[in-house]
Amino acid sequence: MAERLHVVLARAGVASRRKAENLIREGRVTVNGEVILKLGAQVVWGEDAIRVDNRLIRRLDPRVTIVVNKPKQVLTTSHDPRGRPTTAELIRRIKTRLFSVGRLDYHTEGLLIFTSDGELAHRLQHPGYGIPKTYRTKVKGLPAEKTLAHLRSGVILDGKPTATAQVKKIGTTGRNVWLEITIREGRYRQVRRMCAVVGHPVMKLKRIQYGPILLGDLKPGTYRHLTPQEMEKLRKCVTKKTGS
Ligand code: URA
């Protein structure tokens, strides 16, 4: 099936669609040896030899999208010079090049999506789509109702307020509280920093949902492939921007 060149480049993870268009405009893309400057050019993936800066773009492997349950003390990266465990080791059986949809920090566990579709990975992280991400967290101390309201309405991080969040108290252990927090942004260590700002540092943090995808009872350190129904829901989330 013929498809537009910039779409194919984006899906192969070369660049976002917009950046792929720029590569074409700049004359850096060839198809079967010929420089292509036309943005609407059609190619057949697997038949046409597509090169960017003379580098052949690998034939796209079958599309793969998986959800991993990242354990604590695992880095979201392909290699760690200090030899700590990485997510790449968890998914090494999959030979396709996979992009992670954002990151979870070293001490955070839970749901992390990986996909071979570079464009999908890029969109799922884009703040414009405002995809909700839900975390379960154990925080230090017993936050008052007005503290939870503060978290919901937004706290200042790096001089800028966070967008409104959903915050539910789901349990108490005497000295600590379990919260379920849903945010639509993906700022650096956002949940940890939000809770720290209101005086209740995070003791445990686990992501349980990303858009329509649920972690469920997936065991830590394992992964599963998304179902066609989940894929359809995931793609629907990134068809229309919400405006931020
Ligand atoms: N918020 C955090 O603080 N850490 C994560 O890993 C994800 C969200």
Boltz pocket constraint, residues with backbone or C-beta under 6 A from the ligand:
constraints:
  - pocket:
      binder: B
      contacts: [[A, 103], [A, 104], [A, 105], [A, 108], [A, 187], [A, 188], [A, 189], [A, 190], [A, 191], [A, 192], [A, 193], [A, 205]]
      max_distance: 6.0
